[in-house]
Amino acid sequence: MSNDRHVPVMLQRCLDMLAPALERPGAVVVDCTLGLGGHSEALLKRFPEVRLVALDRDKEALRLSGERLAPYGERATLVHAVYDELPEVLDRLGVPKVDGVLFDLGVSSMQLDEADRGFAYAQDAPLDMRMDQSTGIGAAEVLNTYPPGELVRILRAYGEEKQAKRIVSAIVRERDKEPFTTSARLVELIRGALPQAAKRTGGNPAKRTFQALRIEVNHELDSVERAIPAAVRALAVGGRVAVLSYQSLEDRIVKQVFAAGAATTAPPGLPVVPEKYQPRLKLLTRGAELPTEEEVAENRRAAPARLRGVERIREDVL
């Protein structure tokens, strides 16, 4: 498998955003979502003094990235971990504070392109969707065993699927006849369950259901909710976090964490705001930044990307 087909999203913008923090001597940067190592390699190249810690829950991604980053030797430390385990990883490595953190929250190109992982609805594959195949339950087990009400909740909450009830009724009817094992059967069922009008908008009608299953199987939103505040806490003053997200649920979590850190917590009406109420963070983006039209033309996976960044401007006051 060649690395060149994986084009890191908004790469230049992420590097520029992190640059002021990573040009400091002895800087440490964490790539919380290593994937095929595109962003990590670019960070090591552009900042020749920086030390990189990179996390991924996918052992195959770690193996491939390890080959790619081997020329950088001791400067790169690769760790098998979910990104919300960041505090434990830094603790184990004896790194008290970091200067930069990058999250690329999309499913990696490798996972979408490897047919047998069952992430993609465009090809038939076993319904698995686990990013770390050594742990947890796959998508087929979710479909075959969850109560109908729970499936409806997942499709609505994680897929923002308006037709969740129709789809789940069809799933429950079909799974009683024969358990689900492959993605093609699920795609076909979703197409059959949706009214004509719903099929005409928003690309493949299975997209939202597959997103919902992937988030459930990998506990993605729970991980994001823990990981973003953990990354902010790990930052040295002057350190920066950049986050790429690809769907509104993740982007909303990032936005809320960053906005809370950038707001004053002082009671209204104080003539002077004491230090302990001052904002901890400075927003580096106005709203979320989007990829350019040129980038989307070159790399269709960049289309839904949203980039947000913050800089730590104060220590937490305990």
Disulfide bonds with the S-S distance in Angstrom:
none
